Amino acid sequence: MKKQIYQIASLLFAMAIVNSSFAQDTTQKVIEGRRNDKSQYKKPYIILISADGFRSDFTELYDAKFLKSISQTGVRAKFMTPSFPSLTFPNHYSIVTGLYPAHHGLVDNTYFDKTSGLEYRMGNPKMVQDGKWYGGTPLWVLAEQQKMLSASFYWVGSEADIQNIRPTYYYVYNEKIDIKGRIKAVKDWLSLPEDLRPHMITFYFPQVDHEAHTYGPNDKHVEEAVQFVDSSVNALQAELATLNLPINYIFVSDHGMTKVDNDSTLSMPIAIDTAAFKVPWGDALIHLYAKDPSKIQSTYDALKKDSTISVYKLEETPDYWHSKTSDDKYHRLGDLIVTPKLPKVFNFSTRKTTLGKHGFDNHLNDMRATFLAWGPAFKKGMSIENFENVNVYPIIANILGLEYNEANIDGKLNVLKTILQPSPLTMKASKNY
């Protein structure tokens, strides 16, 4: 019965993704009536670029010539550590809020909210666009609150009415707009008059993640995707160079990728009674939400005997996961968290799963993400050690001269402040904003 339930759930999830891909909205959304305050006119510009799944070693492994070259004239980290879990939605949102997932609410791509009893799914457009699921203050919200316009060519949360605010210019996620059209849109934004020109822009590439999932990280298809991203970023910055604006670029990824055993996968552990637990879909980890709290200890004890998995009560999770009960601000972490031992991975459907996966312990080498930055705000030819992705937020706010309360985020300005050029526009985080 459990297997049949998960087969049906998997089919419904797949159908939702397929259905959402048919009627894709490719029109630009514009929030009318907004203007930059005059105090923002001469501020720098930031383009925050994410290449999903672009593991920290892919630049060299697949000879990304532009990114290798630009890293010599800007700043490059050895790697950037994603937040746990090393999944797309939690990490993209951590980068733009400076918060760990349990602190901003997106604790997984799919999870249960204990307060409402509802299940959030990244494949559900209505939920994705509903601001109630998103805590923290994303960079575009921070900018708009201070009368600085923002724009998004995709980012997790950018379609949602977070604190009743969306970017002034944005697109609903779709994969129909080609790269030339996307570059043109960004150039058009930055060609607007000063009062209408966005200073904070996000830009997203899905290709590397798609190919690395399907074929594994060590495949020709991934190399081609890396080359596409590399040439596209080169084309973007070359096109925008003609505008003679102080544009700064930050190129990141949300996580890495690893090869798994997709021939001999793990089914739902026999110790998990789905009559006693809600179990959202997962492959690199699963959250167990107790319908009957009296079953937690016995289920935990039984799962501990399974040598193919690891099971955690929240108080046992590694400190660097920031996933303990005290971290669970929105009550969305499972009562138990279960992870497979690599190269094993969970698969609760009859369909063969993909060869490449992420979502595992964020300190594993293969989960490491990428960080590059270049432009007038950044020092030249600087290499730095690894750091956590929550520290990107205060650096961007600092460059743009946006005030924020450092006590309300997990990122710290001092972690990356040394990568910045001395500038009268850089400032300390406000303690009273």
C-alpha positions as CSV (number, residue, x, y, z in Angstrom):
1,M,0.0,0.0,0.0
2,K,2.8,2.5,0.9
3,K,4.5,1.8,-2.4
4,Q,1.2,2.4,-4.3
5,I,0.6,5.7,-2.4
6,Y,4.1,7.0,-3.4
7,Q,3.7,5.9,-7.0
8,I,0.5,7.9,-7.2
9,A,2.1,10.9,-5.4
10,S,5.1,10.8,-7.7
11,L,2.8,10.6,-10.8
12,L,0.8,13.6,-9.6
13,F,4.0,15.6,-8.9
14,A,5.3,14.8,-12.4
15,M,1.9,15.8,-13.9
16,A,2.0,19.1,-12.1
17,I,5.4,20.0,-13.5
18,V,4.4,18.9,-17.0
19,N,1.2,20.9,-16.9
20,S,2.9,24.0,-15.6
21,S,5.3,23.9,-18.5
22,F,2.6,24.1,-21.2
23,A,1.0,27.5,-20.4
24,Q,4.2,29.4,-19.7
25,D,3.8,33.1,-19.2
26,T,6.6,34.9,-21.0
27,T,5.4,38.5,-20.5
28,Q,7.4,40.9,-18.4
29,K,5.6,42.1,-15.2
30,V,6.0,45.7,-14.3
31,I,4.8,47.3,-11.0
32,E,3.6,50.7,-12.2
33,G,4.1,54.0,-10.3
34,R,7.5,53.2,-8.7
35,R,10.5,55.5,-9.1
36,N,14.0,55.5,-7.7
37,D,14.5,58.2,-5.1
38,K,16.9,60.8,-6.3
39,S,19.4,59.7,-3.6
40,Q,19.6,56.3,-5.4
41,Y,20.4,57.6,-8.9
42,K,24.2,57.5,-8.6
43,K,24.4,54.2,-6.7
44,P,26.2,51.2,-8.3
45,Y,24.4,48.4,-10.0
46,I,24.5,44.7,-9.0
47,I,23.7,41.7,-11.3
48,L,23.5,38.6,-9.2
49,I,23.8,35.6,-11.5
50,S,23.1,32.0,-10.4
51,A,24.0,29.0,-12.4
52,D,22.0,26.2,-10.7
53,G,24.2,23.2,-9.9
54,F,27.4,24.8,-11.0
55,R,29.8,22.9,-8.7
56,S,32.8,24.7,-7.5
57,D,35.2,22.7,-9.7
58,F,33.2,23.0,-12.9
59,T,35.0,26.2,-14.1
60,E,38.3,24.3,-14.4
61,L,36.9,20.8,-15.1
62,Y,35.0,22.1,-18.2
63,D,37.4,24.9,-19.1
64,A,35.0,27.8,-18.7
65,K,37.3,30.3,-20.4
66,F,35.5,33.5,-19.6
67,L,34.9,32.7,-16.0
68,K,38.5,31.6,-15.6
69,S,39.7,34.8,-17.1
70,I,37.4,37.1,-15.2
71,S,38.3,35.5,-11.9
72,Q,41.9,36.8,-12.5
73,T,40.6,40.4,-12.6
74,G,38.0,40.1,-9.8
75,V,37.4,38.0,-6.7
76,R,37.1,34.2,-6.6
77,A,36.4,32.0,-3.6
78,K,37.9,28.5,-3.3
79,F,34.3,27.5,-3.0
80,M,31.1,28.7,-1.3
81,T,29.4,26.5,1.2
82,P,25.7,26.0,0.6
83,S,23.2,25.9,3.4
84,F,21.7,22.6,4.5
85,P,19.9,21.0,2.7
86,S,21.9,21.6,-0.4
87,L,18.8,22.1,-2.5
88,T,17.7,24.7,-5.0
89,F,14.9,26.6,-3.3
90,P,16.4,26.7,0.2
91,N,19.8,27.9,-1.1
92,H,18.7,30.5,-3.6
93,Y,16.5,32.0,-0.9
94,S,19.4,31.9,1.7
95,I,21.6,33.8,-0.7
96,V,19.1,36.7,-1.1
97,T,18.0,36.8,2.5
98,G,21.2,36.1,4.4
99,L,19.3,33.5,6.5
100,Y,19.7,29.8,6.9
101,P,16.7,27.8,5.6
102,A,15.1,27.0,9.0
103,H,15.3,30.8,9.7
104,H,13.6,31.9,6.4
105,G,11.1,29.1,6.1
106,L,12.1,27.2,2.9
107,V,13.5,24.2,4.6
108,D,13.3,22.0,1.5
109,N,12.0,22.0,-2.0
110,T,8.9,20.2,-0.6
111,Y,7.9,20.3,3.1
112,F,5.0,20.4,5.5
113,D,4.1,23.5,7.5
114,K,3.1,22.2,10.9
115,T,1.0,25.3,11.8
116,S,-1.3,25.2,8.7
117,G,-1.0,21.5,7.9
118,L,-0.3,22.5,4.3
119,E,2.5,21.0,2.1
120,Y,4.7,23.5,0.1
121,R,5.8,22.2,-3.3
122,M,8.2,24.0,-5.6
123,G,6.1,22.6,-8.5
124,N,3.0,24.4,-7.4
125,P,2.9,27.8,-9.0
126,K,0.2,29.2,-6.7
127,M,2.3,28.4,-3.6
128,V,5.5,29.6,-5.2
129,Q,3.8,33.0,-5.8
130,D,2.3,33.2,-2.3
131,G,4.4,35.5,0.0
132,K,3.3,33.8,3.2
133,W,5.8,31.0,2.6
134,Y,8.8,33.3,2.6
135,G,10.4,34.8,5.6
136,G,13.2,37.3,5.8
137,T,13.7,40.4,3.6
138,P,15.0,39.5,0.1
139,L,17.4,41.9,-1.4
140,W,14.8,43.2,-3.9
141,V,12.4,43.9,-1.1
142,L,15.1,45.6,0.9
143,A,15.9,47.8,-2.2
144,E,12.2,48.6,-2.9
145,Q,11.6,49.5,0.7
146,Q,14.3,52.2,0.4
147,K,13.0,53.5,-3.0
148,M,15.6,51.7,-5.1
149,L,14.2,49.8,-8.0
150,S,14.9,46.1,-8.6
151,A,14.4,43.6,-11.4
152,S,14.5,39.8,-11.7
153,F,15.0,37.5,-14.6
154,Y,14.1,34.6,-12.3
155,W,15.0,33.9,-8.7
156,V,13.3,31.8,-6.0
157,G,10.8,34.1,-4.3
158,S,10.9,36.8,-6.9
159,E,7.4,36.0,-8.1
160,A,5.9,36.1,-4.6
161,D,4.3,39.1,-2.8
162,I,6.8,39.0,0.1
163,Q,5.9,41.7,2.6
164,N,3.5,42.7,-0.2
165,I,6.4,43.6,-2.4
166,R,7.7,42.1,-5.7
167,P,10.5,43.5,-7.9
168,T,9.5,46.4,-10.0
169,Y,10.3,44.4,-13.1
170,Y,10.1,40.6,-13.1
171,Y,9.2,37.4,-15.1
172,V,7.3,34.4,-14.0
173,Y,9.7,31.5,-14.4
174,N,9.7,29.9,-17.8
175,E,12.3,28.3,-20.1
176,K,10.9,29.6,-23.4
177,I,12.7,33.0,-23.5
178,D,16.1,32.4,-25.2
179,I,19.3,33.9,-23.9
180,K,19.4,36.7,-26.5
181,G,16.0,37.8,-25.3
182,R,17.0,37.7,-21.7
183,I,20.2,39.7,-22.3
184,K,18.2,42.3,-24.3
185,A,15.7,42.6,-21.4
186,V,18.5,43.4,-18.9
187,K,20.1,45.9,-21.3
188,D,16.7,47.5,-21.8
189,W,16.3,47.8,-18.0
190,L,19.7,49.4,-17.6
191,S,18.9,51.8,-20.5
192,L,15.9,53.3,-18.8
193,P,16.1,56.8,-17.4
194,E,17.7,57.1,-14.0
195,D,14.3,57.3,-12.1
196,L,13.2,54.0,-13.7
197,R,16.4,52.1,-13.9
198,P,16.8,49.1,-11.5
199,H,20.0,48.8,-9.5
200,M,19.5,45.3,-8.1
201,I,19.0,42.6,-10.7
202,T,18.9,38.8,-10.5
203,F,19.6,36.4,-13.3
204,Y,19.3,32.6,-13.4
205,F,20.6,29.7,-15.5
206,P,19.0,26.2,-15.0
207,Q,21.0,24.3,-17.7
208,V,23.9,22.9,-15.7
209,D,21.6,21.5,-13.0
210,H,19.3,19.9,-15.7
211,E,22.1,18.1,-17.5
212,A,24.0,17.1,-14.3
213,H,20.9,15.6,-12.9
214,T,20.1,13.6,-16.0
215,Y,23.6,12.4,-16.9
216,G,25.6,12.8,-13.8
217,P,28.3,15.5,-13.2
218,N,31.0,13.9,-15.3
219,D,29.4,13.9,-18.7
220,K,29.7,15.7,-22.0
221,H,26.2,17.2,-21.7
222,V,27.3,19.0,-18.5
223,E,30.4,20.3,-20.2
224,E,28.2,21.7,-23.0
225,A,25.9,23.3,-20.4
226,V,28.9,24.9,-18.6
227,Q,30.2,26.2,-21.9
228,F,26.7,27.7,-22.6
229,V,26.6,29.5,-19.2
230,D,30.2,30.7,-19.7
231,S,29.6,32.2,-23.1
232,S,26.2,33.7,-22.0
233,V,27.7,35.5,-19.1
234,N,30.5,36.8,-21.4
235,A,27.8,38.0,-23.8
236,L,25.8,39.6,-21.1
237,Q,28.7,41.6,-19.7
238,A,30.0,42.6,-23.1
239,E,26.6,43.9,-24.1
240,L,26.2,45.9,-20.9
241,A,29.7,47.3,-21.1
242,T,28.4,49.6,-23.9
243,L,26.2,51.4,-21.3
244,N,29.2,52.7,-19.4
245,L,27.5,52.1,-16.0
246,P,29.2,51.0,-12.7
247,I,27.9,47.5,-13.0
248,N,29.1,44.8,-10.6
249,Y,28.6,41.1,-11.2
250,I,28.4,38.3,-8.7
251,F,28.3,34.8,-10.1
252,V,27.2,32.1,-7.7
253,S,25.6,28.6,-7.7
254,D,23.2,27.2,-5.1
255,H,24.9,23.8,-4.6
256,G,27.1,21.2,-6.3
257,M,26.2,17.8,-7.7
258,T,27.3,14.2,-7.1
259,K,26.9,10.9,-8.9
260,V,24.7,8.4,-7.1
261,D,23.8,4.7,-7.5
262,N,20.5,5.0,-9.5
263,D,20.4,1.3,-10.2
264,S,20.0,0.1,-6.6
265,T,18.0,2.8,-4.8
266,L,16.4,2.9,-1.4
267,S,12.7,2.4,-1.1
268,M,10.7,3.8,1.8
269,P,12.3,2.3,5.0
270,I,10.0,-0.4,6.4
271,A,10.3,1.2,9.8
272,I,8.3,4.3,8.6
273,D,4.6,3.9,9.1
274,T,2.9,6.5,6.8
275,A,-0.2,6.2,8.9
276,A,1.8,7.8,11.7
277,F,4.0,10.1,9.7
278,K,3.6,12.6,6.9
279,V,6.6,12.1,4.5
280,P,7.0,14.6,1.7
281,W,8.9,13.6,-1.4
282,G,12.7,13.5,-1.2
283,D,15.7,11.7,-2.5
284,A,18.8,13.1,-0.7
285,L,16.9,13.5,2.5
286,I,13.3,13.0,3.9
287,H,11.5,14.8,6.7
288,L,9.2,12.7,8.9
289,Y,6.4,14.7,10.4
290,A,4.7,12.9,13.2
291,K,0.9,12.6,13.1
292,D,1.2,10.5,16.3
293,P,4.1,11.9,18.4
294,S,4.2,8.7,20.5
295,K,5.6,6.9,17.4
296,I,8.7,9.1,17.1
297,Q,11.0,7.3,19.5
298,S,10.2,3.8,18.3
299,T,10.5,4.8,14.7
300,Y,13.8,6.5,15.4
301,D,15.1,3.4,17.2
302,A,14.1,1.1,14.3
303,L,15.7,3.4,11.7
304,K,18.9,3.5,13.7
305,K,19.4,-0.2,12.9
306,D,19.4,0.4,9.1
307,S,23.0,0.7,7.9
308,T,22.1,2.3,4.6
309,I,20.7,5.5,6.2
310,S,21.3,8.0,8.9
311,V,18.5,9.3,11.1
312,Y,18.5,12.4,13.3
313,K,16.3,14.0,15.9
314,L,16.5,17.7,15.5
315,E,18.7,18.1,18.5
316,E,21.2,15.6,17.0
317,T,21.7,17.3,13.7
318,P,25.1,18.8,13.0
319,D,25.5,22.4,14.3
320,Y,26.4,23.6,10.9
321,W,23.1,22.4,9.5
322,H,21.3,25.0,11.7
323,S,18.4,22.6,11.8
324,K,17.8,22.2,15.5
325,T,14.4,22.8,17.2
326,S,15.6,26.3,18.3
327,D,16.3,27.0,14.6
328,D,12.9,26.0,13.4
329,K,11.4,29.5,13.3
330,Y,8.4,28.5,11.1
331,H,7.8,25.0,12.4
332,R,8.6,23.3,9.1
333,L,11.4,20.9,9.9
334,G,10.5,17.2,10.3
335,D,10.4,15.6,13.7
336,L,13.0,13.2,12.2
337,I,15.4,13.8,9.3
338,V,16.6,10.8,7.4
339,T,19.4,10.8,4.9
340,P,20.8,8.0,2.7
341,K,24.4,7.1,2.8
342,L,26.0,7.9,-0.5
343,P,26.1,6.6,-3.2
344,K,22.6,5.5,-2.1
345,V,19.6,7.7,-2.7
346,F,15.9,7.3,-2.0
347,N,13.4,6.5,-4.8
348,F,9.8,6.0,-3.9
349,S,8.5,5.6,-7.5
350,T,8.7,2.8,-10.1
351,R,10.6,5.1,-12.5
352,K,14.3,5.1,-12.6
353,T,15.8,8.1,-10.9
354,T,18.5,10.4,-12.3
355,L,22.2,9.8,-12.0
356,G,23.1,13.2,-10.5
357,K,21.8,14.4,-7.2
358,H,22.3,17.1,-4.5
359,G,20.6,17.9,-1.2
360,F,23.1,16.0,0.9
361,D,25.3,17.2,3.8
362,N,26.4,20.7,2.8
363,H,30.0,20.1,3.9
364,L,30.6,17.3,1.4
365,N,33.1,18.3,-1.4
366,D,30.6,17.5,-4.2
367,M,28.0,19.9,-2.7
368,R,30.4,22.9,-2.9
369,A,29.1,25.9,-4.8
370,T,30.8,28.6,-6.8
371,F,31.4,32.3,-6.1
372,L,33.0,34.9,-8.4
373,A,32.7,38.7,-8.3
374,W,34.0,41.4,-10.5
375,G,33.3,45.1,-11.2
376,P,34.3,48.5,-9.8
377,A,33.2,47.6,-6.2
378,F,35.6,44.6,-6.0
379,K,39.3,44.2,-5.6
380,K,41.3,42.8,-8.5
381,G,42.8,39.3,-8.8
382,M,41.9,38.3,-5.2
383,S,41.5,34.7,-4.1
384,I,39.7,34.0,-0.9
385,E,38.9,30.9,1.2
386,N,35.5,29.3,1.4
387,F,32.6,30.9,3.2
388,E,28.9,30.3,3.8
389,N,26.4,31.6,1.3
390,V,24.4,33.6,3.8
391,N,27.3,36.1,3.7
392,V,26.5,37.3,0.2
393,Y,23.5,39.3,1.4
394,P,25.3,41.9,3.5
395,I,28.0,42.5,0.8
396,I,25.4,43.3,-1.8
397,A,23.4,45.5,0.6
398,N,26.7,47.3,1.4
399,I,27.6,47.9,-2.2
400,L,24.2,49.3,-2.9
401,G,24.2,51.5,0.2
402,L,21.1,49.8,1.6
403,E,20.4,49.8,5.3
404,Y,19.6,46.6,7.1
405,N,19.7,45.2,10.6
406,E,22.6,42.8,10.9
407,A,20.9,41.3,14.0
408,N,18.1,40.0,11.8
409,I,20.2,38.0,9.5
410,D,22.8,35.1,9.8
411,G,25.3,36.6,7.3
412,K,28.0,39.0,8.6
413,L,29.5,41.9,6.6
414,N,33.0,41.3,8.1
415,V,33.2,37.9,6.4
416,L,33.5,39.3,2.9
417,K,34.2,43.0,3.5
418,T,37.9,42.7,2.6
419,I,36.9,41.8,-1.0
420,L,35.5,45.4,-1.6
421,Q,37.4,48.4,-2.9
422,P,37.4,51.4,-0.6
423,S,34.5,53.5,-1.6
424,P,32.5,56.3,-0.1
425,L,29.3,54.3,-0.9
426,T,30.2,51.4,1.3
427,M,28.8,51.6,4.7
428,K,28.2,49.6,7.9
429,A,25.0,47.9,8.5
430,S,22.5,50.0,10.4
431,K,21.7,48.7,13.8
432,N,18.3,50.5,14.0
433,Y,16.7,50.0,10.5
